[in-house]
């Protein structure tokens, strides 16, 4: 029954979409007025050489603010769903005896990831990268501590209160930059910082500040997201251990 | 052949939806949805591609060079973020379903409530 319905619906969707995509310009021949304008003028107007970052944080800055709050509310939602049902009192698990090589590689790679992440965030407006990409790499750097078998170390390095604060500052920073532009008598998110020399790290004015705020928000959001799930696993594991201990005592 | 990437995008969407419809496990279902969503990345990036174009990053490159569309790349970035947040939320809901029904079968909740 389920498959029959899907066969009809899926086939219709495929045929309609197939018909639609053949109305698109053939692959490799796209020609849009906005594209031509941005490619010709974005670097001169915004002084950042990464046009994708200029579009994300400047031309479409308002839209990216919404995107950032999608991430913010989703992480809040996950925290709400998982924290509410978690017992406040559960035993923290003892770090499992990790494989030494895994610990060594994890702990060696973690600072490298953090540096690469910071580099990607800082150079976002100039070279490929940016707040979103660098933020994820930063979060991966923190998670490597967990992968190395150091759960306690991971939780110490990523204090929940600090994460919550970092996420809020990152998300709020975006709005603050927008409001400062407005306070100076221009439009929301109007660039109010001087532009530097094209291609330099400080060249793109307020875009760099927004980019950094997004980097902070994304890094905190992803660590928080994973932490909510790992806490879930560890608390379930702790519960199972408690139950097993009780069973053993009963027997 | 010049329409192949678009056709692949349609295929990814349909095959992802097939997975969602037939899935018997909520974690698997979340991954199927991610496959379906990845079709939109492919479609966006394929539309913006221009033969012979470089990446729209002009560090050390003159701005006159032919480049691919930066707008669809920025849109794809938004798309990826949306996909990840949806996966995160769905997995959190899956954890709750498992706690309540001790099963990850999407049908389990319905049967047990009735």
Interface residues (C-beta under 8 A of the other chain):
Chain A: X2 X3 X6 X10 X13 X14 X17 X18 X21 X22 X24 X25 X26 X27 X28 X29 X30 X31 X32 X34 X35 X38 X39 X40 X42 X43 X44 X49 X50 X51 X52 X54 X55 X56 X60 X63 X64 X67 X70 X71 X74 X75 X77 X78 X81 X82 X85 X126 X127 X128 X132 X199 X225 X228 X229 X232
Chain B: X2 X3 X4 X5 X6 X7 X9 X10 X11 X13 X14 X17 X18 X21 X22 X43 X46 X47 X48 X49 X50 X51 X55 X56 X57 X58 X59 X60 X63 X67 X69 X70 X71 X73 X74 X77 X78 X80 X81 X82 X84 X85 X86 X88 X89 X91 X92 X93 X95 X96 X99
